[in-house]
Amino acid sequence: MVGDDPKIVIVGGGFGGLWAASALANKPVSVTLIDRKNHHVFQPLLYQVATSVLSPGEIAQPLRRILNDAKNVDVLLGEVTDFDKENSAVKLEDGSKVEYDYLIVAAGARHSYFGHNDWETSAPGLKTLEDAVEMRRRILLAFELAERQAYLEGEHRPLNFVVVGGGPTGVELAGAIADIARQALAKDFKKIDTRKTKVILFEGSDRVLGTFTPDLTDSAKKQLEDLGVEVRLNSFVTDIAPGKVKVGEDWIECDVVLWATGVAASPLGTRLVAETDKAGRVFVEPDLSLKDHKNIFVIGDMASIRQEDGTPVPGVSPAAMQMGTATAKNILAEIKGKPRTKFKYVDKGSMATIGRSKAIADVFGMKLTGFVAWMFWLFLHVFFLIGFRNRFAVIFEWFWAYLTRERSARLITGDAAELRNALLFLEGEEAVKILDERSERNKAGRSAT
Ligand SMILES: Cc1cc2nc3c(=O)[nH]c(=O)nc-3n(C[C@H](O)[C@H](O)[C@H](O)COP(=O)(O)OP(=O)(O)OC[C@H]3O[C@@H](n4cnc5c(N)ncnc54)[C@H](O)[C@@H]3O)c2cc1C
């Protein structure tokens, strides 16, 4: 801590919190950034970890390292569980308290299961590195189990993947799974034909990527179908059980279900005892502060605020970054006795990738599709990775995957007990019996030698 400088506590080192901390670096304030993880994750590339293109370390960086030049910023590993607004302090999981003069809450959002949290075990969502590694494990394991069944029994049941939600994450996941099944994995498996893998994308509305214009979403649907994805629009998933999903009245069997829809803001919003919208986002004033507590700001995916034209500021990384920088500027201005300014979101366009050489983009007034849009997407993501020590590795991995269609990060982690559980989940009791018998035989063989 530096003398009597105003104390600023930032909760969350994602796009909003990290950008706020960077804008406050080496300024006459004392900053404490608290996050329950020790790293910042570049979430737009999580699906690349889930589908084996990149390794977790290539899209994440320790917060401490990113901020090591910021002499006035302390980084604390800890889970914020509550706020003591009367005494201007945040509470950590062990009951300890950190005091503030200004508080910036940027704890983000997760996917929502619309009241069916029990579906999460069967249909994981994608938000953290752990989620991405779990998805990768399930995807790769499904192919391994099919190969094993074909080896042991001479045939295997069809491989089906289901992705729920046709937003950017669902589209990216469905496209990437179809792509690896048809290209990267095809020559590695000897007993199964991975190219026959079925990938079904269920979307409740009548369009995928519904925030884009109809011509671009039509193109996205066609690009997905070209990759072999079956796109089912106007299809709501109404129930999920191990190995199957219910759509309308029909149960559809599948090996892996991935959840890519719904938004639920961090539950910390309710701990602030502030008014929230249906997704739990906190209603904030035009300067992103709370109505009754002008020294508390809520930013990024946790904030509910409208633009001048009445449309909501979207839950995307540029909005979170802009909110982080704007809040830091307002605090610094106020300390100097100057007035705060209203937050104004600058929309620089949007893009979504669908697969190798496939994307749509609405940038600089231009509507782009296919390879050109994909190049835009690729260069923009490389640009934003700048500052990450491993950006060269990422560029190399992409280039390699592009040229060879190879996926290098294809490790399944976990031990035999986990594999047994996965088998039970995907293949049922019979397959587990085969595994157990074989393992007993192996043990007997080892002890005989
Ligand atoms: C799979 C995926 C793909 C995406 N793709 C894109 C894209 O292509 N383009 C785009 O613009 N946006 C994309 N987004 C959205 C974008 O990532 C978010 O809008 C952005 O991360 C929001 O920033 P934030 O700071 O509000 O929250 P986050 O970046 O989520 O950061 C929240 C931080 O708070 C920490 N935290 C949470 N709770 C606590 C607690 N109780 N105590 C301590 N720390 C806590 C978390 O560990 C995390 O570090 C994507 C999101 C996901 C999940």
The ligand as an SDF file (V2000), in Angstrom:
LIG
                    3D

 53 58  0  0  0  0  0  0  0  0999 V2000
  -16.7060  -19.1870  -24.3140 C   0  0  0  0  0  0  0  0  0  0  0  0
  -16.8080  -17.6920  -24.4250 C   0  0  0  0  0  0  0  0  0  0  0  0
  -16.4980  -17.0700  -25.6430 C   0  0  0  0  0  0  0  0  0  0  0  0
  -16.5800  -15.6970  -25.7630 C   0  0  0  0  0  0  0  0  0  0  0  0
  -16.2640  -15.1330  -26.9580 N   0  0  0  0  0  0  0  0  0  0  0  0
  -16.2720  -13.7950  -27.0800 C   0  0  0  0  0  0  0  0  0  0  0  0
  -15.8580  -13.1720  -28.2980 C   0  0  0  0  0  0  0  0  0  0  0  0
  -15.5010  -13.8530  -29.2640 O   0  0  0  0  0  0  0  0  0  0  0  0
  -15.8620  -11.8100  -28.3550 N   0  0  0  0  0  0  0  0  0  0  0  0
  -16.2360  -11.0540  -27.2770 C   0  0  0  0  0  0  0  0  0  0  0  0
  -16.1850   -9.8220  -27.3620 O   0  0  0  0  0  0  0  0  0  0  0  0
  -16.6600  -11.5980  -26.1340 N   0  0  0  0  0  0  0  0  0  0  0  0
  -16.6750  -12.9570  -26.0040 C   0  0  0  0  0  0  0  0  0  0  0  0
  -17.0880  -13.5350  -24.8240 N   0  0  0  0  0  0  0  0  0  0  0  0
  -17.6260  -12.6670  -23.7500 C   0  0  0  0  0  0  0  0  0  0  0  0
  -16.5000  -12.0270  -22.9500 C   0  0  0  0  0  0  0  0  0  0  0  0
  -15.5330  -12.9990  -22.6030 O   0  0  0  0  0  0  0  0  0  0  0  0
  -17.1030  -11.3740  -21.7200 C   0  0  0  0  0  0  0  0  0  0  0  0
  -18.0190  -10.3890  -22.1460 O   0  0  0  0  0  0  0  0  0  0  0  0
  -16.0350  -10.7310  -20.8560 C   0  0  0  0  0  0  0  0  0  0  0  0
  -15.1400  -11.7080  -20.3830 O   0  0  0  0  0  0  0  0  0  0  0  0
  -16.6670   -9.9850  -19.6730 C   0  0  0  0  0  0  0  0  0  0  0  0
  -15.6500   -9.4360  -18.8920 O   0  0  0  0  0  0  0  0  0  0  0  0
  -15.8470   -9.3070  -17.2990 P   0  0  0  0  0  0  0  0  0  0  0  0
  -14.6340   -8.6120  -16.7980 O   0  0  0  0  0  0  0  0  0  0  0  0
  -17.1720   -8.7430  -17.0140 O   0  0  0  0  0  0  0  0  0  0  0  0
  -15.8850  -10.7990  -16.7540 O   0  0  0  0  0  0  0  0  0  0  0  0
  -14.8340  -11.9660  -16.8980 P   0  0  0  0  0  0  0  0  0  0  0  0
  -13.8800  -11.6970  -18.0170 O   0  0  0  0  0  0  0  0  0  0  0  0
  -15.6290  -13.2070  -16.9440 O   0  0  0  0  0  0  0  0  0  0  0  0
  -13.9990  -11.9130  -15.5530 O   0  0  0  0  0  0  0  0  0  0  0  0
  -14.5580  -12.1730  -14.2980 C   0  0  0  0  0  0  0  0  0  0  0  0
  -13.4230  -12.4730  -13.3340 C   0  0  0  0  0  0  0  0  0  0  0  0
  -13.9410  -12.4480  -12.0130 O   0  0  0  0  0  0  0  0  0  0  0  0
  -13.4300  -13.5390  -11.2810 C   0  0  0  0  0  0  0  0  0  0  0  0
  -14.4090  -13.8460  -10.2410 N   0  0  0  0  0  0  0  0  0  0  0  0
  -15.6790  -14.2530  -10.3910 C   0  0  0  0  0  0  0  0  0  0  0  0
  -16.2870  -14.3740   -9.2110 N   0  0  0  0  0  0  0  0  0  0  0  0
  -15.3720  -14.0400   -8.2750 C   0  0  0  0  0  0  0  0  0  0  0  0
  -15.4030  -13.9800   -6.8590 C   0  0  0  0  0  0  0  0  0  0  0  0
  -16.5130  -14.2810   -6.1690 N   0  0  0  0  0  0  0  0  0  0  0  0
  -14.2840  -13.6220   -6.2120 N   0  0  0  0  0  0  0  0  0  0  0  0
  -13.1490  -13.3370   -6.8970 C   0  0  0  0  0  0  0  0  0  0  0  0
  -13.0690  -13.3670   -8.2360 N   0  0  0  0  0  0  0  0  0  0  0  0
  -14.1680  -13.7080   -8.9240 C   0  0  0  0  0  0  0  0  0  0  0  0
  -13.2650  -14.6370  -12.3220 C   0  0  0  0  0  0  0  0  0  0  0  0
  -12.3090  -15.5990  -11.9030 O   0  0  0  0  0  0  0  0  0  0  0  0
  -12.8000  -13.8310  -13.5460 C   0  0  0  0  0  0  0  0  0  0  0  0
  -11.3970  -13.7170  -13.5920 O   0  0  0  0  0  0  0  0  0  0  0  0
  -16.9960  -14.9130  -24.6600 C   0  0  0  0  0  0  0  0  0  0  0  0
  -17.2940  -15.5250  -23.4450 C   0  0  0  0  0  0  0  0  0  0  0  0
  -17.2000  -16.9060  -23.3260 C   0  0  0  0  0  0  0  0  0  0  0  0
  -17.5130  -17.5760  -22.0080 C   0  0  0  0  0  0  0  0  0  0  0  0
  1  2  1  0
  2  3  1  0
  2 52  2  0
  3  4  2  0
  4  5  1  0
  4 50  1  0
  5  6  2  0
  6  7  1  0
  6 13  1  0
  7  8  2  0
  7  9  1  0
  9 10  1  0
 10 11  2  0
 10 12  1  0
 12 13  2  0
 13 14  1  0
 14 15  1  0
 14 50  1  0
 15 16  1  0
 16 17  1  0
 16 18  1  0
 18 19  1  0
 18 20  1  0
 20 21  1  0
 20 22  1  0
 22 23  1  0
 23 24  1  0
 24 25  2  0
 24 26  1  0
 24 27  1  0
 27 28  1  0
 28 29  2  0
 28 30  1  0
 28 31  1  0
 31 32  1  0
 32 33  1  0
 33 34  1  0
 33 48  1  0
 34 35  1  0
 35 36  1  0
 35 46  1  0
 36 37  1  0
 36 45  1  0
 37 38  2  0
 38 39  1  0
 39 40  1  0
 39 45  2  0
 40 41  1  0
 40 42  2  0
 42 43  1  0
 43 44  2  0
 44 45  1  0
 46 47  1  0
 46 48  1  0
 48 49  1  0
 50 51  2  0
 51 52  1  0
 52 53  1  0
M  END
$$$$
